[in-house]
Amino acid sequence: MCGIVGYAGRQQALPLLLEGLKKLEYRGYDSAGIAVVEEAGRLALRKREGKIALLEADLNGDFPPGTTGIGHTRWATHGAPTDTNAHPHLDCMGRIAVVHNGIIENYLELRRELAARGHRLVSDTDTEVIPHLIEDCYEGDLLAALRRVVPLLRGSYALAVVAAAEPGRVVAARRDSPLIVGLAAEENFLASDIPAVLSATRRTYILDDGDLADVRPDGVFVCDVTGCRRDKRVFEVKWDAAQAEKAPYAHFMLKEIHEQPKALQDTMRGRLTRAEVVFPELKLDPAVFKSCKRLFVTACGTAYHAGLIGKTLIERLARLPVEVEIASEFRYREPLIGPGDVLVVISQSGETADTLAAMRGARAKGAAAIAITNVVGSSVAREADEVLHTWAGPEIAVASTKAYVAQVLVLTLFAVYLAKERRTVPPELSKELISEIPRLPEYAAEMLAREDEIAALAAAHKGEEHTFFIGRGLDWAVACEGALKLKEISYIHAEAYAAGELKHGTLALVTEGVPVIALATQPALYEKMLSNIKEVKARGARVMAVTTETAGNIAQVADAVVSLPPVHPLLAPAIAVIPLQLFAYHAAVARGCDVDKPRNLAKSVTVE
């Protein structure tokens, strides 16, 4: 994965490329580089291991002028993060430069063929084969050369290419990795995500798989691999660039945690009346849901944890069996899915490679696909039969927070909606939930007001190396997300367990002083959780309980208690996760970790 920017216009390219890369650094930050076509018809290249700030310091104002260029931030897949492996990559003569997001699966085969023809490749990357292939095909027209190279590539790619002999031109190609074109007066942009171009324009083309683009100052031509023109609809970005800035918060993650009341409010807007849940955007015949015998949910990481919550709610309210599976497993196990089945795919970015592949496979077998995503115009949104957007706004931090609670809310609303269509929920419960859902933003704000209390608990946790999270039912799904947040940004090893499983092996790891975070928000399971907490306390564990204000007995046995507002048990997951997010954030800050850019991770996982 990586961030890609490109520019063809009248201004100096370098500052625009650097500005765009900084907006995309959340996508990859192992190394960074830029290539600019000089006015003298040469390529100027500079790349550096590490973050963009190191590249910028290395430039130190010493770089040739030029109004055409490409840039890149890298998250390493092939080859270690080094200066040599950083993008852009060049051909033998240093006349063609390429940046690439994705994986070229047949690069070893192509590399051998290129070496046999006398090409000298110097990096460990899969990307480097591309400029050498273009070199062999280049006859003075960069787009024509790229059209000849694209059929040779197997795998996923978003490509941006410049040539020394063609100033004022950036060409691009897309397959399975996102790429957009920013449209402005006498200048046009390329980027792998919208924030990179928002300071210049809100008018964009969103490239589809198989699209190639010829970007010049005076226009953009989009075609397929045969050269046949593809007409594109202009997509107008509605959110403001300021929404992607973190001030006055120290980190984007903290800003996004505090934006959760608004994300909840925006996501439920227009979907909730006094009497029922409605999805005006949902065009599927309701009969599909009445006749459906089983529903599948697939996602990755945080979105998968939201899917676990969705499973419980849909089964309980709509009485519909639900299978939830990690997308990277679902896509390869030949699932028994077909006509009459419904697949719900969840992806914050809408570009998650495994989730996309799982959806495509299920649709090919005849299943209907409903996407839950935060990005309008993303691949998942365009390819699904139906889309339920989470209106969380742009999420920059690698660790997802507000997009997750928005996913949980959409799944909650969807469960109530299905229950209405299937007539499976008692009217009094439906009425109770519909009256309580609008209070979620208020409850979220109440939890955020207790940040100092949670920060103090987290600061005391900074020296720990292991933490267990336990819960039952919906709380176990929330525990999974809490453990993921802690490990991905603080690097504290964390594991989540269904509390009833402790006696089946996990208690062997619970010794004197081991920290355990216990969730207890489900009244029907309070007594069971109390017993589980006593089990770990008997072995010397230190317990922090996240529970409702009425759970007095649990407060008596835990070492610390974070009390939730009086949220309905079925709605508790959207609120119970907030103290876990704050705990992970403040533990990471206390340990001196780079919260927004955790090591080895990237925001949008667009490779397998």
VEXDREN-2710 file (C-alpha; in Angstrom, 1 decimal):
% VEXDREN-2710
k/r/px/py/pz
1/MET/0.0/0.0/0.0
2/CYS/1.1/3.6/-0.4
3/GLY/0.1/7.1/-1.3
4/ILE/0.4/8.3/-4.9
5/VAL/0.3/11.9/-6.1
6/GLY/0.8/13.3/-9.6
7/TYR/0.7/16.8/-11.1
8/ALA/0.6/18.3/-14.6
9/GLY/0.1/22.1/-14.7
10/ARG/1.6/25.5/-14.7
11/GLN/2.9/25.7/-11.1
12/GLN/6.1/24.3/-9.8
13/ALA/5.4/20.6/-9.1
14/LEU/7.6/20.0/-6.1
15/PRO/5.7/21.9/-3.3
16/LEU/2.4/20.5/-4.6
17/LEU/3.7/16.9/-4.6
18/LEU/5.0/17.3/-1.1
19/GLU/1.8/18.8/0.2
20/GLY/-0.2/16.0/-1.4
21/LEU/2.1/13.3/0.1
22/LYS/1.7/14.8/3.6
23/LYS/-2.1/14.4/3.2
24/LEU/-1.5/10.7/2.3
25/GLU/1.2/9.8/4.8
26/TYR/-1.4/7.8/6.7
27/ARG/-1.4/5.3/3.8
28/GLY/2.3/4.5/4.0
29/TYR/5.3/6.0/5.7
30/ASP/8.2/3.6/5.4
31/SER/9.8/5.8/2.7
32/ALA/9.0/8.6/0.3
33/GLY/10.1/10.0/-3.0
34/ILE/9.4/12.3/-5.9
35/ALA/10.3/12.6/-9.5
36/VAL/9.9/15.9/-11.5
37/VAL/10.4/16.4/-15.2
38/GLU/12.9/19.2/-15.5
39/GLU/12.5/22.0/-18.0
40/ALA/15.6/20.8/-19.7
41/GLY/14.0/17.5/-20.5
42/ARG/15.6/15.4/-17.7
43/LEU/14.1/13.6/-14.7
44/ALA/15.1/14.9/-11.3
45/LEU/14.6/12.2/-8.6
46/ARG/14.9/12.2/-4.8
47/LYS/13.8/9.5/-2.5
48/ARG/14.5/8.6/1.1
49/GLU/13.8/5.9/3.7
50/GLY/11.6/7.1/6.5
51/LYS/8.9/9.7/6.7
52/ILE/8.2/12.6/4.4
53/ALA/9.9/15.1/6.8
54/LEU/13.2/13.3/6.2
55/LEU/12.7/13.6/2.4
56/GLU/11.8/17.3/2.8
57/ALA/14.9/18.0/4.9
58/ASP/17.0/16.1/2.4
59/LEU/15.7/18.4/-0.4
60/ASN/16.5/21.5/1.5
61/GLY/15.4/23.7/-1.3
62/ASP/17.9/22.2/-3.7
63/PHE/15.9/20.6/-6.5
64/PRO/15.5/21.5/-10.2
65/PRO/12.3/23.3/-11.3
66/GLY/9.6/21.5/-13.2
67/THR/5.8/21.6/-13.6
68/THR/5.2/17.9/-14.0
69/GLY/5.9/15.2/-11.4
70/ILE/4.9/12.2/-9.4
71/GLY/5.3/11.4/-5.7
72/HIS/4.9/8.4/-3.4
73/THR/4.8/7.3/0.2
74/ARG/5.5/3.6/0.7
75/TRP/4.3/0.9/3.0
76/ALA/6.7/-2.0/2.2
77/THR/5.4/-5.2/0.8
78/HIS/8.4/-6.4/-1.4
79/GLY/11.8/-5.4/-0.1
80/ALA/12.7/-3.6/3.1
81/PRO/12.1/0.1/3.6
82/THR/15.4/1.5/2.1
83/ASP/16.4/4.4/-0.1
84/THR/16.9/1.9/-3.0
85/ASN/13.5/0.3/-2.6
86/ALA/11.7/3.6/-2.2
87/HIS/9.6/4.8/-5.2
88/PRO/9.7/6.3/-7.8
89/HIS/11.6/3.6/-9.8
90/LEU/13.4/4.3/-13.0
91/ASP/14.2/2.5/-16.2
92/CYS/17.8/1.7/-17.3
93/MET/18.4/5.2/-18.8
94/GLY/16.7/7.2/-16.0
95/ARG/14.2/8.6/-18.5
96/ILE/11.0/7.0/-17.2
97/ALA/9.8/7.1/-13.6
98/VAL/7.0/5.0/-12.0
99/VAL/5.2/5.0/-8.7
100/HIS/3.0/2.0/-7.9
101/ASN/0.4/0.9/-5.3
102/GLY/-0.4/-2.8/-5.2
103/ILE/1.4/-6.0/-5.9
104/ILE/2.6/-7.4/-9.3
105/GLU/2.2/-11.1/-8.7
106/ASN/4.3/-12.2/-11.7
107/TYR/7.2/-9.8/-11.1
108/LEU/9.8/-12.6/-10.6
109/GLU/9.0/-14.0/-14.0
110/LEU/9.1/-10.5/-15.6
111/ARG/12.3/-9.7/-13.8
112/ARG/14.0/-12.8/-15.2
113/GLU/12.8/-11.9/-18.7
114/LEU/14.1/-8.3/-18.4
115/ALA/17.4/-9.4/-17.1
116/ALA/17.8/-11.8/-20.0
117/ARG/17.2/-8.8/-22.3
118/GLY/20.0/-6.9/-20.6
119/HIS/18.1/-4.7/-18.1
120/ARG/19.7/-4.0/-14.8
121/LEU/17.3/-3.9/-11.9
122/VAL/18.7/-2.6/-8.6
123/SER/15.8/-2.9/-6.0
124/ASP/14.0/-5.7/-4.3
125/THR/10.6/-4.5/-5.3
126/ASP/8.0/-5.8/-7.6
127/THR/7.4/-2.3/-8.9
128/GLU/10.8/-1.9/-10.6
129/VAL/9.9/-4.2/-13.5
130/ILE/7.3/-1.6/-14.7
131/PRO/9.6/1.2/-15.9
132/HIS/11.8/-1.3/-17.6
133/LEU/8.8/-2.8/-19.4
134/ILE/7.7/0.6/-20.5
135/GLU/11.3/1.4/-21.7
136/ASP/11.1/-1.6/-24.0
137/CYS/7.7/-0.5/-25.4
138/TYR/8.3/3.3/-25.6
139/GLU/8.3/4.9/-29.0
140/GLY/7.6/8.5/-28.1
141/ASP/4.1/8.1/-26.7
142/LEU/3.9/7.3/-23.0
143/LEU/0.2/6.3/-23.0
144/ALA/0.7/4.0/-25.9
145/ALA/3.6/2.3/-24.1
146/LEU/1.6/1.9/-20.9
147/ARG/-1.2/0.4/-22.9
148/ARG/1.2/-2.3/-24.2
149/VAL/2.6/-3.0/-20.7
150/VAL/-0.6/-3.3/-18.7
151/PRO/-1.7/-6.6/-20.2
152/LEU/1.7/-8.1/-19.1
153/LEU/1.0/-7.4/-15.4
154/ARG/-0.8/-9.8/-13.1
155/GLY/-1.9/-8.5/-9.8
156/SER/-3.1/-5.2/-8.5
157/TYR/-1.9/-1.8/-9.3
158/ALA/-2.4/2.0/-9.3
159/LEU/0.3/3.4/-11.5
160/ALA/1.5/6.9/-12.2
161/VAL/4.2/7.4/-14.9
162/VAL/6.2/10.3/-16.2
163/ALA/8.8/10.5/-19.0
164/ALA/11.7/13.0/-19.4
165/ALA/10.8/13.4/-23.1
166/GLU/7.2/14.4/-22.4
167/PRO/6.9/17.3/-19.9
168/GLY/3.3/18.3/-19.1
169/ARG/2.1/14.7/-19.1
170/VAL/1.4/12.1/-16.4
171/VAL/-0.2/8.8/-17.4
172/ALA/-1.8/6.3/-15.1
173/ALA/-3.5/3.0/-14.9
174/ARG/-5.7/1.3/-12.3
175/ARG/-6.6/-2.2/-11.4
176/ASP/-7.9/-3.2/-7.9
177/SER/-6.1/-0.2/-6.2
178/PRO/-7.8/3.2/-5.8
179/LEU/-6.8/6.1/-8.0
180/ILE/-8.5/9.4/-8.6
181/VAL/-8.0/12.4/-10.9
182/GLY/-8.4/16.0/-9.5
183/LEU/-9.7/18.4/-12.0
184/ALA/-8.8/22.1/-12.0
185/ALA/-8.2/25.1/-14.3
186/GLU/-4.9/24.7/-16.3
187/GLU/-3.7/21.9/-14.0
188/ASN/-4.8/18.4/-13.1
189/PHE/-3.8/16.0/-10.4
190/LEU/-3.6/12.3/-9.7
191/ALA/-3.9/10.7/-6.2
192/SER/-4.6/7.5/-4.5
193/ASP/-7.1/9.3/-2.1
194/ILE/-9.2/12.5/-2.2
195/PRO/-7.5/14.4/0.7
196/ALA/-4.4/14.8/-1.5
197/VAL/-6.2/17.1/-3.9
198/LEU/-8.7/18.9/-1.7
199/SER/-6.7/22.0/-1.3
200/ALA/-6.8/22.5/-5.1
201/THR/-10.1/21.1/-6.2
202/ARG/-13.3/19.2/-5.2
203/ARG/-14.0/18.1/-8.8
204/THR/-12.7/14.6/-9.4
205/TYR/-12.8/11.6/-11.7
206/ILE/-12.8/8.3/-9.8
207/LEU/-11.0/5.8/-12.0
208/ASP/-12.4/2.3/-12.4
209/ASP/-10.6/-1.0/-12.9
210/GLY/-9.2/-1.1/-16.4
211/ASP/-9.0/2.7/-16.8
212/LEU/-5.9/4.4/-18.1
213/ALA/-5.6/8.2/-17.8
214/ASP/-3.6/10.7/-19.7
215/VAL/-3.3/13.8/-17.4
216/ARG/-2.2/17.1/-18.9
217/PRO/-2.6/20.8/-17.8
218/ASP/-5.3/21.4/-20.4
219/GLY/-7.4/18.2/-19.9
220/VAL/-7.7/14.6/-19.0
221/PHE/-8.3/11.7/-21.4
222/VAL/-9.5/8.3/-19.9
223/CYS/-9.5/5.2/-22.0
224/ASP/-9.3/1.4/-21.7
225/VAL/-6.3/-0.7/-22.7
226/THR/-7.3/-0.7/-26.4
227/GLY/-7.4/3.1/-26.4
228/CYS/-11.2/3.4/-26.6
229/ARG/-12.3/6.5/-24.7
230/ARG/-14.2/6.0/-21.4
231/ASP/-16.5/8.9/-20.4
232/LYS/-16.3/9.7/-16.7
233/ARG/-18.8/11.5/-14.5
234/VAL/-17.4/14.3/-12.4
235/PHE/-17.6/13.4/-8.7
236/GLU/-18.0/16.5/-6.5
237/VAL/-16.4/16.1/-3.0
238/LYS/-18.8/17.5/-0.4
239/TRP/-16.6/17.5/2.7
240/ASP/-14.2/20.3/3.4
241/ALA/-10.4/20.0/3.5
242/ALA/-10.5/21.3/7.1
243/GLN/-12.2/18.0/8.1
244/ALA/-8.9/16.2/7.4
245/GLU/-6.9/18.5/9.6
246/LYS/-6.2/17.5/13.2
247/ALA/-5.9/20.9/15.0
248/PRO/-6.4/21.5/17.9
249/TYR/-5.9/17.8/18.8
250/ALA/-2.4/16.3/19.3
251/HIS/-3.3/13.4/16.9
252/PHE/-5.8/12.5/14.3
253/MET/-6.8/9.5/16.3
254/LEU/-7.8/11.6/19.3
255/LYS/-9.7/14.1/17.0
256/GLU/-11.6/11.2/15.5
257/ILE/-12.5/9.7/18.9
258/HIS/-14.0/13.0/19.8
259/GLU/-15.9/13.2/16.5
260/GLN/-17.8/10.1/17.4
261/PRO/-21.0/11.9/18.7
262/LYS/-21.2/13.7/15.4
263/ALA/-20.5/10.6/13.4
264/LEU/-23.3/8.8/15.2
265/GLN/-25.7/11.7/14.6
266/ASP/-24.8/12.0/11.0
267/THR/-25.1/8.3/10.3
268/MET/-28.5/8.0/11.8
269/ARG/-29.8/11.2/10.1
270/GLY/-32.7/10.4/7.7
271/ARG/-32.8/6.8/8.7
272/LEU/-34.9/7.0/11.9
273/THR/-38.5/8.2/12.3
274/ARG/-40.5/8.1/15.5
275/ALA/-41.9/4.8/14.5
276/GLU/-39.4/2.9/12.4
277/VAL/-35.9/2.6/10.8
278/VAL/-35.9/3.4/7.1
279/PHE/-33.1/3.2/4.5
280/PRO/-34.2/5.4/1.6
281/GLU/-31.2/4.4/-0.3
282/LEU/-31.9/0.7/-0.1
283/LYS/-33.6/-0.4/-3.4
284/LEU/-33.6/-4.2/-2.9
285/ASP/-37.1/-5.7/-2.9
286/PRO/-38.1/-6.3/0.8
287/ALA/-39.1/-9.8/-0.3
288/VAL/-35.4/-10.6/-0.6
289/PHE/-35.1/-10.2/3.1
290/LYS/-38.3/-12.1/3.9
291/SER/-37.3/-15.1/1.8
292/CYS/-33.6/-15.0/2.7
293/LYS/-32.6/-18.1/4.7
294/ARG/-29.1/-16.9/5.7
295/LEU/-27.0/-13.8/5.6
296/PHE/-23.2/-13.6/5.3
297/VAL/-21.0/-10.8/6.7
298/THR/-17.4/-10.5/5.7
299/ALA/-14.8/-7.9/6.5
300/CYS/-11.2/-7.4/7.9
301/GLY/-9.8/-6.1/11.1
302/THR/-11.9/-3.6/12.9
303/ALA/-14.7/-3.9/10.4
304/TYR/-14.8/-7.7/11.1
305/HIS/-15.4/-6.9/14.8
306/ALA/-18.3/-4.7/13.8
307/GLY/-19.6/-7.6/11.9
308/LEU/-19.5/-9.8/15.0
309/ILE/-21.8/-7.3/16.7
310/GLY/-24.0/-7.2/13.6
311/LYS/-24.4/-11.0/13.7
312/THR/-25.7/-11.0/17.3
313/LEU/-28.1/-8.2/16.7
314/ILE/-29.5/-9.5/13.4
315/GLU/-29.9/-13.0/14.7
316/ARG/-31.6/-11.8/17.9
317/LEU/-33.9/-9.3/16.3
318/ALA/-34.5/-10.6/12.8
319/ARG/-34.2/-14.3/13.6
320/LEU/-32.0/-14.7/10.5
321/PRO/-28.9/-17.0/10.7
322/VAL/-25.7/-15.0/10.1
323/GLU/-22.2/-16.2/9.2
324/VAL/-19.4/-13.8/9.9
325/GLU/-16.0/-14.5/8.4
326/ILE/-12.7/-12.7/7.9
327/ALA/-12.6/-11.8/4.2
328/SER/-9.2/-13.2/3.5
329/GLU/-10.5/-16.6/4.6
330/PHE/-14.0/-16.3/3.1
331/ARG/-12.6/-15.6/-0.4
332/TYR/-10.6/-18.8/-0.5
333/ARG/-12.7/-21.5/1.2
334/GLU/-15.3/-21.8/-1.6
335/PRO/-18.2/-20.7/0.6
336/LEU/-21.6/-22.3/-0.1
337/ILE/-23.2/-19.0/-1.1
338/GLY/-25.5/-18.3/-4.1
339/PRO/-28.8/-17.1/-5.4
340/GLY/-31.2/-16.1/-2.6
341/ASP/-28.3/-15.4/-0.2
342/VAL/-27.3/-11.9/0.9
343/LEU/-23.7/-10.9/1.6
344/VAL/-22.9/-7.8/3.7
345/VAL/-19.4/-6.5/3.2
346/ILE/-17.9/-3.9/5.6
347/SER/-15.0/-1.7/4.7
348/GLN/-14.1/1.8/6.0
349/SER/-12.1/2.7/2.8
350/GLY/-14.2/0.7/0.4
351/GLU/-10.9/-0.4/-1.2
352/THR/-9.9/-3.3/1.1
353/ALA/-8.5/-5.9/-1.3
354/ASP/-9.6/-9.1/0.5
355/THR/-13.1/-7.7/1.1
356/LEU/-13.5/-6.6/-2.5
357/ALA/-12.4/-10.0/-3.8
358/ALA/-14.8/-11.8/-1.4
359/MET/-17.7/-9.6/-2.6
360/ARG/-16.8/-10.2/-6.3
361/GLY/-16.7/-13.9/-5.7
362/ALA/-20.1/-14.0/-3.9
363/ARG/-21.7/-11.9/-6.6
364/ALA/-20.3/-14.1/-9.3
365/LYS/-22.2/-17.0/-7.6
366/GLY/-25.5/-15.1/-7.6
367/ALA/-25.6/-13.7/-4.1
368/ALA/-26.8/-10.1/-3.6
369/ALA/-24.2/-7.8/-2.0
370/ILE/-24.8/-4.9/0.4
371/ALA/-21.8/-2.7/1.2
372/ILE/-21.3/-0.7/4.4
373/THR/-18.5/1.8/3.7
374/ASN/-17.4/5.3/4.7
375/VAL/-16.2/6.4/1.2
376/VAL/-18.6/7.5/-1.5
377/GLY/-17.4/6.4/-4.9
378/SER/-15.1/3.7/-3.5
379/SER/-14.8/0.4/-5.3
380/VAL/-17.0/-1.5/-2.8
381/ALA/-19.6/1.2/-3.1
382/ARG/-19.6/1.1/-6.9
383/GLU/-19.6/-2.7/-7.3
384/ALA/-22.1/-3.7/-4.6
385/ASP/-25.8/-4.1/-5.4
386/GLU/-26.7/-1.7/-2.6
387/VAL/-24.7/0.7/-0.4
388/LEU/-25.3/1.8/3.2
389/HIS/-22.9/4.6/3.8
390/THR/-21.5/5.5/7.2
391/TRP/-21.3/9.2/7.4
392/ALA/-18.3/9.4/9.7
393/GLY/-16.4/11.9/7.5
394/PRO/-12.7/11.4/6.5
395/GLU/-10.8/9.1/8.9
396/ILE/-7.0/9.7/8.8
397/ALA/-5.5/7.8/11.7
398/VAL/-4.5/4.2/10.9
399/ALA/-6.5/2.9/13.9
400/SER/-10.2/3.2/13.1
401/THR/-12.5/4.7/15.7
402/LYS/-15.3/6.8/14.4
403/ALA/-15.7/4.7/11.3
404/TYR/-16.1/1.7/13.6
405/VAL/-18.9/3.1/15.7
406/ALA/-20.6/4.3/12.6
407/GLN/-20.4/0.7/11.2
408/VAL/-21.9/-0.6/14.5
409/LEU/-24.7/1.9/14.3
410/VAL/-25.5/1.0/10.6
411/LEU/-25.6/-2.7/11.5
412/THR/-27.8/-1.9/14.5
413/LEU/-30.2/0.0/12.3
414/PHE/-30.1/-2.7/9.7
415/ALA/-31.0/-5.3/12.3
416/VAL/-34.0/-3.3/13.4
417/TYR/-35.0/-2.7/9.7
418/LEU/-34.7/-6.5/8.9
419/ALA/-36.8/-7.3/12.0
420/LYS/-39.5/-5.0/10.8
421/GLU/-39.5/-6.5/7.3
422/ARG/-39.5/-10.1/8.7
423/ARG/-41.9/-9.3/11.5
424/THR/-39.8/-11.0/14.0
425/VAL/-39.4/-8.4/16.8
426/PRO/-42.0/-7.6/19.5
427/PRO/-43.4/-4.1/18.8
428/GLU/-42.5/-2.9/22.3
429/LEU/-38.8/-3.8/21.8
430/SER/-38.7/-2.2/18.4
431/LYS/-40.3/1.0/19.9
432/GLU/-37.8/0.9/22.8
433/LEU/-34.8/0.7/20.5
434/ILE/-36.0/3.4/18.2
435/SER/-36.5/5.7/21.1
436/GLU/-33.1/4.9/22.5
437/ILE/-30.9/5.1/19.4
438/PRO/-31.1/8.9/19.1
439/ARG/-29.5/9.1/22.6
440/LEU/-26.3/7.4/21.5
441/PRO/-24.5/10.7/20.5
442/GLU/-25.4/12.0/24.0
443/TYR/-24.0/8.9/25.7
444/ALA/-20.9/9.1/23.6
445/ALA/-20.3/12.7/24.7
446/GLU/-20.7/11.6/28.3
447/MET/-18.0/9.0/27.9
448/LEU/-15.7/11.5/26.2
449/ALA/-16.1/13.9/29.1
450/ARG/-14.5/11.3/31.3
451/GLU/-11.3/11.2/29.3
452/ASP/-9.0/12.4/32.1
453/GLU/-10.1/9.5/34.3
454/ILE/-9.4/6.9/31.6
455/ALA/-6.1/8.6/30.7
456/ALA/-4.9/8.2/34.3
457/LEU/-5.7/4.5/34.2
458/ALA/-3.9/4.2/30.8
459/ALA/-0.8/6.0/32.0
460/ALA/-0.5/3.6/34.9
461/HIS/-0.6/0.8/32.3
462/LYS/2.2/2.0/30.2
463/GLY/4.8/-0.4/31.6
464/GLU/2.7/-3.5/30.9
465/GLU/3.6/-5.9/28.1
466/HIS/0.5/-8.1/28.2
467/THR/-3.2/-7.5/28.7
468/PHE/-6.3/-9.7/28.5
469/PHE/-9.8/-8.5/27.5
470/ILE/-12.8/-10.6/28.4
471/GLY/-16.5/-10.3/27.8
472/ARG/-19.6/-12.4/27.0
473/GLY/-22.0/-12.0/24.1
474/LEU/-21.9/-8.5/22.6
475/ASP/-19.2/-7.6/25.1
476/TRP/-16.9/-10.3/23.7
477/ALA/-17.1/-8.6/20.3
478/VAL/-16.3/-5.3/21.8
479/ALA/-13.4/-6.9/23.7
480/CYS/-11.9/-8.0/20.4
481/GLU/-11.9/-4.4/19.2
482/GLY/-10.5/-3.1/22.4
483/ALA/-7.6/-5.6/22.3
484/LEU/-6.9/-4.7/18.6
485/LYS/-6.8/-1.0/19.4
486/LEU/-4.3/-1.5/22.3
487/LYS/-1.9/-3.7/20.4
488/GLU/-1.9/-1.8/17.1
489/ILE/-1.0/1.6/18.6
490/SER/0.7/0.9/21.9
491/TYR/2.4/-2.4/20.9
492/ILE/1.3/-4.0/24.2
493/HIS/0.4/-7.6/23.5
494/ALA/-3.3/-7.9/24.0
495/GLU/-5.8/-10.8/23.5
496/ALA/-9.5/-10.9/23.8
497/TYR/-11.4/-14.0/25.0
498/ALA/-15.0/-15.0/25.5
499/ALA/-15.0/-15.0/29.3
500/GLY/-16.5/-18.5/29.5
501/GLU/-13.4/-19.9/27.7
502/LEU/-11.0/-18.8/30.5
503/LYS/-11.2/-22.2/32.2
504/HIS/-10.4/-24.0/28.9
505/GLY/-6.7/-22.9/28.8
506/THR/-6.4/-19.1/29.2
507/LEU/-6.3/-19.1/33.0
508/ALA/-2.8/-20.7/32.7
509/LEU/-1.6/-17.3/31.6
510/VAL/-3.3/-15.3/34.4
511/THR/-0.8/-14.8/37.2
512/GLU/-0.1/-12.2/39.9
513/GLY/-0.4/-8.7/38.5
514/VAL/-1.6/-9.6/35.0
515/PRO/-4.0/-6.8/33.8
516/VAL/-7.5/-7.9/32.7
517/ILE/-10.0/-5.6/31.2
518/ALA/-13.5/-7.0/31.7
519/LEU/-16.6/-5.8/29.9
520/ALA/-20.0/-6.3/31.5
521/THR/-22.8/-4.4/29.9
522/GLN/-25.3/-7.2/29.4
523/PRO/-27.7/-7.6/32.4
524/ALA/-28.5/-11.2/31.5
525/LEU/-24.8/-12.0/31.8
526/TYR/-23.8/-9.9/34.8
527/GLU/-23.7/-12.9/37.2
528/LYS/-21.7/-14.9/34.8
529/MET/-19.2/-12.1/34.3
530/LEU/-18.9/-11.6/38.0
531/SER/-17.9/-15.2/38.4
532/ASN/-15.3/-14.8/35.6
533/ILE/-13.9/-11.7/37.2
534/LYS/-13.6/-13.5/40.5
535/GLU/-11.8/-16.4/38.7
536/VAL/-9.0/-14.0/37.4
537/LYS/-8.9/-12.1/40.7
538/ALA/-8.3/-15.4/42.6
539/ARG/-5.1/-15.8/40.5
540/GLY/-3.8/-12.3/41.2
541/ALA/-5.1/-10.4/38.2
542/ARG/-5.7/-6.6/38.3
543/VAL/-9.1/-6.0/36.8
544/MET/-10.5/-2.9/35.1
545/ALA/-14.2/-3.3/34.5
546/VAL/-16.2/-1.4/31.9
547/THR/-19.8/-1.7/33.0
548/THR/-23.1/0.0/33.4
549/GLU/-23.9/2.1/36.4
550/THR/-26.3/-0.5/37.8
551/ALA/-23.7/-3.2/38.0
552/GLY/-22.8/-2.6/41.7
553/ASN/-21.6/-6.1/42.5
554/ILE/-18.9/-6.0/39.8
555/ALA/-17.7/-2.6/41.1
556/GLN/-17.1/-4.3/44.4
557/VAL/-14.6/-6.9/43.0
558/ALA/-12.8/-5.0/40.3
559/ASP/-9.7/-2.8/41.0
560/ALA/-11.0/0.0/38.8
561/VAL/-14.4/0.7/37.2
562/VAL/-15.4/2.7/34.2
563/SER/-19.1/3.2/34.4
564/LEU/-21.2/3.7/31.2
565/PRO/-24.3/5.8/30.9
566/PRO/-27.6/3.8/31.1
567/VAL/-27.5/2.7/27.5
568/HIS/-29.8/-0.1/26.3
569/PRO/-27.9/-3.4/26.4
570/LEU/-28.3/-4.0/22.6
571/LEU/-26.9/-0.6/21.9
572/ALA/-24.1/-0.8/24.4
573/PRO/-21.3/-1.8/21.9
574/ALA/-21.3/1.7/20.3
575/ILE/-20.6/3.3/23.7
576/ALA/-18.6/0.6/25.5
577/VAL/-15.8/0.8/22.9
578/ILE/-15.1/4.5/23.6
579/PRO/-13.3/4.0/26.9
580/LEU/-11.3/1.2/25.3
581/GLN/-10.3/3.6/22.4
582/LEU/-9.3/6.3/24.9
583/PHE/-7.4/3.7/27.0
584/ALA/-5.4/2.5/24.0
585/TYR/-4.7/6.1/22.8
586/HIS/-3.4/7.3/26.2
587/ALA/-1.4/4.2/26.8
588/ALA/0.3/4.6/23.5
589/VAL/1.0/8.3/24.2
590/ALA/2.4/7.4/27.6
591/ARG/4.7/4.9/25.9
592/GLY/5.9/7.5/23.3
593/CYS/4.4/5.7/20.3
594/ASP/3.5/7.3/17.0
595/VAL/-0.2/7.0/17.5
596/ASP/-1.4/8.0/14.0
597/LYS/1.2/5.9/12.1
598/PRO/1.8/2.6/14.0
599/ARG/4.7/0.6/12.8
600/ASN/4.2/-1.9/10.0
601/LEU/0.5/-0.8/9.4
602/ALA/-1.3/1.3/6.8
603/LYS/-4.7/2.8/6.7
604/SER/-6.1/1.4/3.5
605/VAL/-5.1/-2.3/2.9
606/THR/-5.3/-2.4/-0.8
607/VAL/-3.0/-5.5/-1.2
608/GLU/-3.7/-9.1/-0.3
END
